[in-house]
Amino acid sequence: MTTAITESPAHVGAEALPDAPYRGIEPFRYVDRPIFFAREEETRKLLRYVAVYRGVLFYGDSGSGKSSLVNAGFIPAIIEEGFTPDRLRVQPRPGEEIVVERISRSPDGGAPFLPSNFVADDGVGTRAVLSAAALSERLRALPEGRRPLLIFDQFEEFATLFEDAPRGDAVRQAQEAQEAILKVIVELLRDASLPVKLLFVFREDYLAKLNKLVVLFPDLSDQYLRLTPPATSALRQIIRGSFEQYPGHFGKELSEDLTRQLGEAIEERSESGKLNLSEVQIACLELWKSGNPEELFQRRGVRGLLEDYLSASLTRLPANLRDPAVALLDRMVTPSGTRNIVSEYDLISQVKEDEDIPEDRLREALRALVEESRLVRRERRYDTYFYDIVSEFLVPWIMQKKSERLAEAERTKKVAVFIGAAIVLLIASGLALGAWYVYTKRDQAALAEDRVKQAFQGEERANNLRIKAEAERITAELDRDAAMKQRDEAVKQMRALDDQRSNAERRYAELSASYNELQRKKEEVRQELSQCLRAQGK
């Protein structure tokens, strides 16, 4: 089996190469395959799994590089093997459950596109919507010889969009859509007459929530590949690969000496020996774009480069939109610290209610996050827009900004309380002085006493609200811990199954070797018998 991980310079014209040698915070696309490095072994392994099995689960921790490997490594390789891939997403809309996302061959994301099993080659849109039933019908109507591959990208949406987002009457419709998708997927997995392959790509922390699918098609529990980030030993290839493969194309380069220094600094940040791919790409891109990368690195280091990049993303926004932008980003991270997909309605209404920020300012900040800072991705689904951050790399930074906002709010609250207390003391002093002068006017004294009681009652209500909020926070943390334990148990079971499969493969190899040895001996006996027969014939 021949695997083409990247196209050689002889097959890639200068016009086909990207403008920059790094992707920064954004994942690699199909058009970025020439500058995609250090994933050859993982690509070959995923290619083998898809070639052997009808359905494959492909998952990994957030930020492990799943989308980049699929787009720039796996898709080019599977096309070389004669497959026609389609990237699909699911949505909770009955009759329109499947979204076909065209795979662009252009840096701007538009036409031309790769051939599709569901959209005509002359189609102008970047996406197409069809029902789960129509998906099955079109696959069965494909011409003989076509080898379709369905890549269900971000398949954790099978759980998040159908269980977390819908509310009210939408819950029933979402459940109907989910059942329709599940039914068609299981039918395709079981129908051996169709030459179709299915690849499910999702975040590892949603493994347990895909139990509905695994229960109906148990073979999937043995047909999976878990992706981990590359080791730090891959740093030089990632940093220098584009310059060495395409000399002179990208103009300025990161020197060997800077590559060594940068690699050492990144290794020091890695406690596990694995790379944070977004950090590497952002640091490299920032250095490559600078006029003096050596001086910039000496002055700012890796951490400074990352902070500069993210801070600049917010600084570019108008001053009145920065705080609303951070408030919106906060809602796109779950309490457990993972990326969260939120509808426009929920996002705007929640922040507006909790933060008391005008709706028009929130909408303007959301637009700026998508179009200017590019920290947020927007997709139209289920008659509305859904938003999520473009990378898990942003989560720690967003949580830091959240802590800073809470600390600032607490400081503001303390100042307000102090000023309020001072005012209360002044008022109380004035009332006491007035009571001393008008001691005989008991009605006024009674009124002052009533006001004091009301003040104490207001303080008691405020304390009760704080106690309630703290209780809700503790409950959320307990729920998060329980979910994490459930996920760890599921991962543990999958890894145990992986060990069992490895043992079975090793035993199979041993039996194959024994079988080959028996065949060899059988051939020797046959040859000896033949010689004896020939000798007797003489």
C-alpha positions in Angstrom: 0.0 0.0 0.0 1.5 3.3 -1.0 0.8 6.3 1.3 1.2 9.8 0.0 1.5 12.0 3.1 2.6 15.2 1.4 3.1 16.0 -2.2 6.7 16.2 -3.3 8.1 19.5 -4.7 8.0 18.0 -8.2 4.2 17.7 -7.9 3.4 21.0 -6.1 3.8 24.2 -8.1 4.7 27.4 -6.4 1.1 28.6 -6.8 -0.1 25.6 -4.8 1.9 26.3 -1.7 0.4 28.4 1.2 1.7 31.9 1.7 3.0 31.1 5.3 4.8 28.1 6.5 2.8 27.9 9.7 -1.0 27.9 10.6 -0.9 29.7 14.0 -4.0 28.9 16.0 -6.0 27.6 13.1 -6.0 23.9 12.1 -4.3 22.7 8.9 -6.6 22.5 5.8 -6.4 20.2 2.8 -4.5 22.9 0.9 -1.9 23.0 3.7 -0.8 19.4 3.1 2.6 20.5 1.7 3.6 22.1 5.0 2.1 19.4 7.3 4.9 17.5 9.0 5.7 15.0 11.8 2.5 12.9 11.4 3.5 10.3 8.8 3.2 7.3 11.1 -0.1 8.3 12.5 -1.5 9.0 9.0 -0.3 5.6 7.8 -1.9 3.9 10.8 -5.2 5.6 10.4 -5.1 4.7 6.7 -4.6 1.0 7.5 -7.5 1.0 10.0 -9.9 2.6 7.5 -8.7 0.2 4.8 -9.3 -2.9 7.0 -12.4 -1.9 9.0 -15.8 -0.6 7.8 -16.1 1.9 10.7 -13.4 3.5 12.8 -13.4 5.7 15.9 -10.7 8.3 15.8 -10.4 10.4 19.0 -7.9 12.2 21.2 -7.6 14.8 23.8 -8.4 18.4 22.9 -5.6 20.0 21.0 -4.0 16.7 19.9 -4.3 17.7 16.2 -7.1 15.4 15.0 -8.6 17.9 12.5 -5.2 18.8 11.1 -4.2 15.2 10.6 -7.5 14.4 8.9 -7.5 17.4 6.6 -3.8 17.6 5.6 -2.6 14.1 6.2 -5.3 11.5 5.9 -7.5 12.9 3.2 -4.7 13.3 0.7 -3.5 9.8 1.5 -7.0 8.2 1.2 -7.6 9.8 -2.1 -4.4 8.2 -3.4 -5.9 4.9 -2.4 -8.9 5.5 -4.6 -11.5 6.7 -2.1 -13.8 9.7 -2.5 -14.0 11.4 0.9 -16.8 13.6 2.2 -16.6 15.6 5.4 -20.0 15.5 7.2 -21.4 17.2 10.3 -24.7 16.4 12.1 -27.4 18.8 13.3 -30.6 18.5 15.3 -33.1 19.2 12.5 -35.5 16.5 11.4 -35.3 16.0 7.6 -32.0 18.0 7.4 -29.8 16.0 9.8 -26.6 15.9 7.7 -24.5 18.8 6.5 -22.0 18.1 3.8 -19.0 20.4 4.1 -17.2 20.7 0.7 -13.4 20.1 0.9 -11.8 23.2 -0.7 -8.7 23.0 -2.9 -8.3 26.8 -2.6 -6.7 28.8 0.2 -9.8 31.0 0.5 -12.0 28.1 1.3 -14.1 28.4 -1.9 -14.1 26.6 -5.3 -12.6 24.5 -6.7 -13.6 21.6 -4.4 -12.6 18.0 -4.2 -15.1 15.5 -5.8 -18.1 14.6 -3.6 -20.4 11.7 -3.4 -23.4 14.0 -2.7 -22.7 17.3 -4.4 -22.2 17.8 -8.2 -18.7 18.9 -9.2 -20.2 22.2 -10.6 -21.9 23.0 -7.3 -21.2 26.5 -6.2 -22.0 26.3 -2.4 -19.5 25.4 0.3 -22.0 23.1 2.0 -25.1 21.1 1.3 -27.8 19.8 3.6 -29.8 16.6 3.3 -31.7 14.1 5.4 -30.2 11.0 6.9 -32.5 8.9 4.7 -31.3 10.8 1.6 -27.7 10.2 2.6 -28.3 6.4 2.4 -30.3 6.6 -0.9 -27.5 8.6 -2.6 -24.9 6.2 -1.5 -26.8 3.3 -2.9 -27.3 5.1 -6.2 -23.5 5.7 -6.7 -22.0 4.2 -9.8 -20.2 0.9 -9.5 -16.6 1.3 -8.6 -17.0 4.4 -6.5 -15.5 4.0 -3.0 -17.1 6.5 -0.7 -15.6 7.5 2.7 -17.8 9.4 5.1 -15.8 11.5 7.6 -18.1 12.5 10.5 -16.0 15.5 11.8 -16.5 16.8 15.3 -18.8 13.9 16.0 -19.0 14.9 19.7 -21.8 17.2 18.3 -23.9 14.0 18.2 -24.1 14.5 22.0 -23.7 18.2 22.5 -26.1 19.6 19.9 -28.8 17.0 20.7 -28.6 16.9 24.5 -27.2 20.2 25.7 -28.3 22.9 23.3 -32.0 22.2 22.5 -34.7 23.5 24.9 -38.5 23.2 25.2 -40.2 21.7 22.1 -36.8 21.5 20.3 -35.8 18.6 22.6 -38.3 16.3 20.9 -37.2 17.3 17.4 -33.6 16.9 18.3 -34.3 13.4 19.6 -36.0 12.5 16.4 -33.1 13.8 14.3 -30.6 11.9 16.5 -32.5 8.6 16.1 -32.6 9.1 12.3 -28.9 9.7 12.2 -28.2 6.7 14.4 -30.4 4.4 12.4 -28.7 5.3 9.1 -25.2 5.0 10.5 -25.9 1.5 11.9 -27.5 0.4 8.6 -24.4 1.5 6.7 -22.1 -0.2 9.1 -24.0 -3.5 8.8 -24.7 -3.5 5.0 -21.8 -5.4 3.6 -23.1 -4.9 0.0 -22.2 -1.2 0.1 -18.4 -0.4 -0.4 -18.7 2.5 2.1 -16.3 3.4 4.9 -17.1 5.5 8.0 -14.7 7.5 10.1 -15.9 9.2 13.3 -13.7 12.0 14.6 -14.3 13.4 18.1 -12.8 14.6 21.4 -11.9 11.8 23.8 -13.8 13.3 26.7 -17.1 12.5 24.8 -16.2 8.8 24.3 -18.7 7.7 26.9 -21.5 9.8 25.4 -21.3 7.8 22.1 -22.4 4.7 23.9 -25.6 4.6 21.9 -23.7 3.9 18.7 -21.2 1.4 20.2 -24.1 -0.6 21.8 -25.8 -1.0 18.4 -22.5 -1.8 16.6 -20.2 -3.4 19.2 -17.3 -4.0 16.7 -16.5 -0.3 17.0 -15.2 -0.9 20.5 -12.2 -2.7 18.8 -11.9 -0.5 15.8 -10.5 2.7 17.1 -7.3 4.8 17.0 -6.4 7.2 19.8 -4.3 10.2 18.8 -1.8 11.9 21.1 0.3 15.0 20.4 3.7 14.5 18.8 6.7 14.1 21.0 9.1 17.0 21.5 11.6 15.2 19.2 9.4 16.2 16.3 10.1 19.9 16.9 12.8 20.4 14.4 10.8 18.9 11.6 7.8 21.0 12.4 9.8 24.2 12.6 12.2 23.7 9.7 10.3 21.3 7.4 8.7 23.8 5.1 12.1 25.6 4.5 13.9 22.5 3.8 11.2 20.9 1.6 10.6 24.1 -0.4 13.9 26.2 -0.3 13.4 29.9 -0.9 9.6 29.8 -1.3 8.8 31.4 2.0 11.5 34.1 1.8 12.8 34.5 5.3 13.4 31.4 7.5 13.9 30.5 11.1 17.6 29.7 11.4 19.0 26.5 12.7 20.3 28.3 15.8 16.9 29.9 16.5 15.2 26.5 15.8 17.4 24.9 18.5 16.7 27.6 21.0 13.0 27.6 20.4 12.9 23.8 20.6 14.7 23.8 23.9 12.3 26.5 25.3 9.2 24.6 24.2 10.6 21.3 25.6 11.0 23.1 29.0 7.3 24.0 28.9 6.3 20.4 28.2 5.9 18.4 31.4 4.7 15.2 29.6 7.2 15.3 26.7 4.3 16.0 24.3 3.8 19.1 22.3 1.0 21.7 22.5 0.6 22.1 18.8 -1.2 25.4 18.9 1.5 26.9 21.1 4.2 25.7 18.6 2.4 27.0 15.6 1.7 30.4 17.1 5.2 30.9 18.4 6.7 29.9 15.0 4.3 32.1 13.1 4.9 35.2 15.3 8.7 34.8 14.9 8.5 34.2 11.1 6.4 37.4 10.7 8.7 39.6 12.7 11.5 41.6 11.2 14.1 40.3 13.7 13.0 36.9 15.0 16.2 36.3 17.0 15.9 39.5 18.9 12.1 39.0 19.5 12.7 35.5 20.9 15.4 36.7 23.2 13.2 39.5 24.5 9.9 37.7 24.9 10.5 34.0 24.9 7.8 31.4 24.2 5.4 32.6 26.9 5.7 36.2 25.8 5.0 35.3 22.2 1.8 33.5 23.2 0.6 36.3 25.5 1.4 38.9 22.8 -0.6 37.0 20.2 -3.7 36.6 22.4 -3.6 40.0 23.9 -3.2 41.5 20.4 -6.3 39.7 19.4 -8.3 41.5 22.0 -6.4 44.8 21.7 -7.4 45.1 18.1 -11.0 45.3 19.2 -12.5 48.7 20.1 -12.1 49.4 23.8 -15.9 49.2 24.5 -16.0 45.7 23.0 -13.2 44.1 24.9 -15.0 43.3 28.2 -18.1 42.0 26.4 -15.8 39.9 24.2 -14.2 38.2 27.3 -17.7 37.7 28.7 -18.8 36.0 25.5 -15.6 33.8 25.4 -16.3 32.7 28.9 -19.6 31.1 27.9 -17.8 29.1 25.2 -15.9 27.1 27.8 -17.6 24.5 29.9 -17.2 24.3 33.7 -14.9 21.3 33.2 -12.6 23.4 30.9 -13.5 22.1 27.5 -14.8 23.9 24.3 -18.5 24.5 24.4 -20.8 25.0 21.4 -23.5 27.7 22.1 -26.4 29.0 20.1 -26.5 32.7 19.4 -29.7 33.1 21.3 -28.4 31.4 24.4 -25.0 33.1 24.2 -26.5 36.7 23.9 -29.3 36.2 26.4 -27.1 34.6 29.1 -24.4 37.2 29.0 -27.0 40.0 28.8 -28.8 38.7 31.9 -25.7 37.9 33.9 -23.5 40.8 33.0 -26.1 43.5 32.3 -24.4 44.4 29.0 -26.6 45.9 26.2 -27.6 43.4 23.5 -26.3 45.6 20.6 -22.9 45.8 22.1 -22.8 42.0 22.7 -23.7 41.4 19.0 -21.0 43.8 17.8 -18.4 42.1 20.1 -19.4 38.7 18.8 -19.1 39.8 15.2 -15.6 41.2 16.0 -14.5 37.9 17.6 -15.5 36.1 14.4 -14.4 38.5 11.7 -11.5 40.5 13.3 -9.8 38.5 16.0 -10.8 35.1 14.5 -10.8 33.5 17.9 -14.4 32.3 17.4 -16.0 30.2 14.7 -19.6 30.6 13.6 -21.8 28.0 11.8 -25.4 28.2 10.8 -27.4 25.2 12.1 -30.9 24.5 13.1 -32.2 27.9 11.9 -29.7 29.7 14.0 -26.0 30.4 14.4 -23.8 28.4 16.7 -20.5 29.6 18.1 -17.4 28.0 19.6 -13.7 28.9 20.1 -11.4 27.9 17.3 -9.0 25.9 19.5 -8.8 24.3 22.9 -5.5 26.2 23.3 -7.6 29.3 24.2 -9.2 27.6 27.2 -6.5 28.4 29.8 -6.2 32.0 28.6 -10.0 32.5 28.7 -10.2 31.0 32.2 -7.4 33.4 33.2 -9.3 36.3 31.8 -12.4 35.1 33.6 -10.5 35.1 36.9 -9.2 38.6 36.2 -12.8 39.8 35.5 -14.1 38.2 38.7 -11.3 39.7 40.8 -12.0 43.1 39.3 -15.7 42.7 39.9 -15.0 41.7 43.5 -12.8 44.7 44.0 -15.5 47.0 42.6 -18.0 45.3 44.8 -15.9 45.9 47.9 -15.5 49.6 47.0 -19.2 49.9 46.5 -19.9 48.1 49.8 -17.4 50.4 51.6 -19.0 53.5 50.1 -22.4 52.2 50.9 -21.3 51.5 54.5 -19.9 55.0 54.8 -23.1 56.5 53.6 -25.1 54.3 56.0 -22.9 55.4 58.8 -23.3 59.1 57.8 -27.0 58.6 57.6 -27.1 56.8 60.9 -25.1 59.5 62.5 -27.4 62.1 61.1 -30.4 60.2 62.4 -28.9 59.8 65.8 -28.1 63.5 66.0 -31.6 64.4 64.8 -33.1 62.0 67.3 -31.1 63.7 70.1 -32.4 67.1 69.0 -36.0 65.9 68.6 -36.0 63.4 71.3 -39.6 64.0 72.1 -40.7 63.3 68.5 -41.1 59.6 68.9 -42.7 59.1 65.4 -39.5 60.2 63.7 -37.5 57.9 65.9 -39.7 55.0 65.0 -39.3 55.7 61.3 -35.5 55.7 61.7 -35.6 52.4 63.5 -37.8 51.0 60.7 -35.2 52.1 58.1 -32.4 50.4 60.0 -34.4 47.2 60.2 -34.9 47.3 56.4 -31.2 47.8 55.9 -30.4 44.7 58.0 -33.1 42.7 56.2 -31.5 43.7 52.9 -28.1 42.6 54.1 -29.5 39.3 55.3 -31.1 38.7 51.8 -27.8 39.5 50.2 -26.0 37.0 52.4 -28.6 34.3 51.6 -28.0 34.9 47.9 -24.3 34.5 48.3 -24.7 31.3 50.3 -27.0 29.9 47.6 -24.5 30.8 44.8 -21.7 29.1 46.7 -23.8 26.0 47.2 -24.5 25.9 43.4 -20.8 26.3 42.7 -19.9 23.3 45.0 -22.7 21.2 43.4 -21.3 22.0 39.9 -17.8 21.0 40.9 -19.2 17.7 42.3 -21.0 17.0 39.0 -17.9 17.8 37.1 -15.8 15.4 39.3 -18.4 12.6 38.7 -18.3 13.2 34.9 -14.5 13.1 34.9 -14.5 9.8 36.8 -17.0 8.3 34.3 -14.8 9.4 31.4 -11.6 8.0 33.1 -13.4 4.7 33.6 -14.5 4.6 29.9 -10.9 5.4 28.7 -9.5 2.7 31.0 -11.9 0.1 29.5 -11.0 1.2 25.9 -7.3 0.9 26.7 -7.8 -2.5 28.2 -9.5 -3.5 25.0 -6.6 -2.1 23.1 -4.2 -4.3 25.0 -6.4 -7.3 24.3 -6.4 -6.5 20.6 -2.6 -6.1 20.6 -2.3 -9.5 22.3 -4.6 -11.0 19.8 -2.7 -9.5 16.9 0.6 -10.8 18.3 -0.9 -14.3 18.8 -2.2 -14.1 15.2 1.3 -13.3 14.0 2.7 -16.3 15.9 0.1 -18.6 14.5 0.8 -17.3 11.0 4.5 -18.0 11.5 3.7 -21.5 12.7 1.4 -22.0 9.7 4.1 -20.9 7.3 6.6 -23.2 8.9 4.1 -26.2 8.5 3.6 -25.2 4.9 7.4 -25.2 4.3 7.8 -28.6 5.9 4.8 -29.9 3.9 6.5 -28.7 0.7 9.8 -30.4 1.7 8.0 -33.7 2.3 6.2 -33.4 -1.0 9.5 -32.8 -2.8 11.1 -35.8 -1.1 8.1 -38.0 -2.0 8.3 -36.8 -5.6 12.0 -37.7 -5.7 11.3 -41.1 -4.3 8.6 -41.7 -6.9 10.9 -40.6 -9.7 13.6 -42.9 -8.4 11.3 -45.9 -8.3 10.2 -45.0 -11.9 13.8 -45.3 -13.0 
